[in-house]
């Protein structure tokens, strides 16, 4: 039964996430119904942010994200991490 039921669905009304980008525009992330862990939420958010051009690329060619989700197993929780973009 583990992983056999969806934890994010339209029925639960927990499938929408909004974020405000640096140009003060609000962007909606609509998750398809499914079973998501912290990595799945993070990966889908980054997929949508990639489509919107909301990322940077560092000198080694790696993507730099300013919003991330990460698991916190000690608290049995998912942490949302938001980082400030440099004005320089």
N, C-alpha and C positions, 0 to 999 in steps of 0.2 A: 504494500500500500504506500510505502514511502515514495515520494515524488509522483504519485499517481493522480493527485488532484492539483488543479491550478491554484496558485496563491495570488495571482494578479489577474483580475477579470473586470469586464464591464459590469457584471452583476454586483461585484463587491464595491464598485465605484472607486477603485484604487489604481486605475490604469493610466492616469494622466499626471504628468509632471510639467510644471512651467519653470522656466528660468529667464532671468533678465540679463541680456548681453550688455557689453560696455557702451553700446550706442543707445542704451535705454529702451531697447525693443524687447518685448516679451515673446518668447518662443515656446511652443507647446511640444512635448514629447508624449505621443500616444502609444503606449505599450500594447502589443497584441496579447490577447489572453494566453496565459501560459504559466509554467512554474519557473520562477526566477530565484536565483541566489544572488548574493551581493555582486559577484563577478558578472552574472548575466545582466543585471540592471546596469552596471557600469559599462559593459560592452555595448548595450543597446543605446544608452545615452551618448556614448562616444560615436557610435554609428550615425546618429541623428546630427550631432554637432559637426561631424565631418562633412555631411551633406550640406550643412548650413555655413560651412567655412569658419567655424568657431573653434579654431585651434591655431597653434603656431608650430613651426618646425625648428628644432634647435640645430646647432652646428654639426651634429653627428647624424642628422637626418631623422631623428626621433620626433614623434608628435609630442607636443606639450599641451596638456588639458588643464583647464582652470576650474573644473568641477569633476570630482571623482567620488565614487562610492566604494567603501572598503568594509570587509567584515570585521566585527569585534567579537570574537568568540567568548571572551571573558564575560561580557555583558549580554551575550546572545542578541546582538543588535547589528545594525548596519549604520556606519557613520557616513555622513555627507561632509566632504572636504571641499571648501571653496578657497581659491587662491587669488590674490590681487595681481592684476596685470600691471607691469611697470609702464610708467608714462614716458620713459626715456627712449 
